[in-house]
């Protein structure tokens, strides 16, 4: 799995999309990159499919970050932030920011040198209670917008809102306890992805960029960056050797 080191300039944010179902040989090679504590975490997962996907996803994360840093994937060490967001602790001082998300066998990895990033993805699927979830976790304005949409747009709009809020929370390094309803976003089918208000205030929201992601048919994703002046590059894994 040796590849040419990946380049990432200071004005770029890279988002990688990867299918977690890999050939057995590749899956075994990726698992071999994991640390002892990661393997212990794998062993605690009861579902065999989820266990394999976690190991593959973690191995891919190590492979990508090691390619940007031009080092060995097995040498990377991670620490968890207060809300469980993984960060690089070895090698130290790399200035590399990253975030990971996965849903239904698809993973997204966001990488940047300029500022913390957050990424989220969801498989668009029927939910019997998505309007109830919106009333619980969305702002009154977002709920009103959702109810005004035609039925065939509501499910997609719900997932747009959910992924945009989650991406922002992950970029901030906070969990769901922060309050999804405090983060107001666009969700209509004709609206660009945008953070409208934070705690009812527009000024702090204006510092952030939100980007809609379409990594695969049937999936909706979002990227959050506390910056506007950058170039977004989306790629699929693996690249040609």
C-alpha positions, 0 to 999 in steps of 0.5 A: 500500500506504498504510495506517493506522499500526498500534498496539502497546501495551506489554502486547501481543505481535502475531503476523502470518500471511502467505501469501508467494504474492502477486499479481505487482504486489504482489510487485513493490511489496514487492521495491521496498522492499528495500535493496541488500544485501537485493537482492544476497541475493535474487539469490544464491538459485537457486530462482525460487520461493524467490527471490520468497518471500524478497523478498516476506517481507522486503518484508512485514517492512518494511511491518509494522515501518514501520506500527508506527513510522509511517515509510517501509518503505524507510528501515529498516536491519537488523543481524544478531545473533551467531546471525543474528537480525535487529534494527533498527538504523535508526531506533535506539532504537525499543524494537521487538522482532521475529522472523520465520519461514516454512515452505512459503509461510507466514510468521509475524511476531512483534512486541513492545515489552516483550521479545525474542520468538521465533517458529517455524512448520512445515508438518506433513508425514510424516517417515520419520526423525522418531523418529531426529531426536527421539533426536538433538535431544530430551531423554530425557524428550521421547523417552519421551513421544513413543514413548508416544503413539499413532502418529497423534499422534507426527508432530504432537507432534514438530513441537510440540516442534521449533517450541517449542524453535526459538522459544525459541532465536530469542527468546534470539538463539542458534542450533541450536548452543546445543543443542535437547536443553537445552530441554525442552518439553511436546509431548503433544496434551493439554498446554498449551505450556510450557517445562519445564526449561533444562539440567535446571533448572525455575526459569530455564524458569519465566520463559518463556511458550510459546504454541501457534500454528495459523496455517493448516490443516496448520501448527503454530507456537510463540511464545516470550516471556520474560514472562507478563503480556501479551496475545497478538493474532494477525492475518492479513495483509493487513488491510483498507486 
